[in-house]
Amino acid sequence: MRRLAALNRQLALHLRHISPRFLPFADAASEQLPLGQLLRLALFQCSVGMCLVLLTGTLNRVMIVEMGVAAWLVSLMVSLPILFAPLRAFIGFRSDTHRSAIGWRRVPYLWFGTMMQVGGLEFMPFALIVLSGDAQGPAFVGPAAAALSFLMVGAGLHTTQTAGLALAADLSSEEKQPRVVALLYVMLLAGMVISALIFSWALADFSQLQLIRVVQGAALATMILNCVSLWKQERKNAHHKDHVGKLGFRVAWRNFVSKPGASRFLWATGLGTAAFNMQDILLEPYGAEVLSLPVSQTTALSAFTASGMLIAFGLAARALNKGQQALKLAAAGAVLGVFAFAAVIFAGPLQSPDLFRIGASLIGFGGGFFAVGTLITAMNLEQGP
């Protein structure tokens, strides 16, 4: 405990001597949330990014190509974590109004989300082996076990991310919150890039045993990162339960969607997000089946996509500072997405892995513009009358 606190202070001291030019998010820190503490809190986003790469960038390709599982069944399994995403609004509302006996609102959700995430990852490789038919027993056991493991990981990472973002908003001052949220999403993409490169290296010589090691290593890394992230972040407030409002979730949701243009905006955001995320299930198997890329190279595609998003975030920040409208950025991202998917489609007939990688990068680039534009619009909508 003391070593962790000393490490946190030491990190803050070292960061203080670095020029602000090399710390683009240094202004996200505040007196109540120093940069060292903020960077430590952001580690939960690295674990979420790692799980996203594993689910959508590695396991779906492995199940279809190496394990011979039907593509429709793999698509169903990979979609299970996404099905939990709409419940994030309810999770955030519950953590806002949680009546804790000891004054914690976010930590219980962070902890139980981490437990679901780790438990699903520990159980997942063995469930996938049963799913592939490399075991004896009733036919329904494999799909049921794999579905349970994917659902556990999805529920865990969505719970962890929702509570973690809410905790960051609680700890930061109101004027710093947009920069804090931006830093946390950059850490998510950084976690995706780093983990994609590590998984690509670790699975260069693919085997089922190596896959088990990688997935369980990810479970251990998730536990370590999340525990370090939430350690001593939220202060206890035993009187918080006395000040929790009585407003129900349905009433709060009705108040939000009744704002002018809110329903139309939510439909557009949902359809656009679905369009960019549909490639998660097909991109890696496409590279394997059509372009004959090995596991290591298809896993590295997640790094290309995340890098494109990082570049888009930086350019979007400059454009917004110059007065560009957020919705125009979202529209530009959607148009770029059309060219990105066209590049992926034509990479097959042309047998061009490089064009395929360019398309994957452009998907991240367009998705980054779309995400920033819709996120800023949603924040302005919430703050509006």
Buried (B, 14 or more C-beta within 10 A) or exposed (E): EEEEEEEBEEBBEEBEEEEEEEBBBBEBBBEEBBBBBBBBBBBBBBBBBBBBBBBBBBBBBBBBBBBEBEBEBBBBBBBBBBBBBEBBBEBBBBBBBBEBEEBBBBBBBBBBBBBBBBBBBBBBBBBBBBBBEEEEEEEEBBBBBBBBBBBBBBBBBBBBBBBBBBBBBBBBEEEBBBBBBBBBBBBBBBBBBBBBBBBBEBBEEBEBEBBBBBBBBBBEBBBEBBBBBBBEBBEEBEEBBEEEEEEEBEEBEEEBEEEEEBEEBBEBBEEBBEBBBEBBBBBBBBBBBBBEBBBBBBBBBBBBBBBBBBBBBEBBBEBBEEEBEBBEBBBBBBEBBEBBBEBBBEBBEEEBBEBBBBBBBBBBBBBBBBBBBBBBBBBEBEEEE
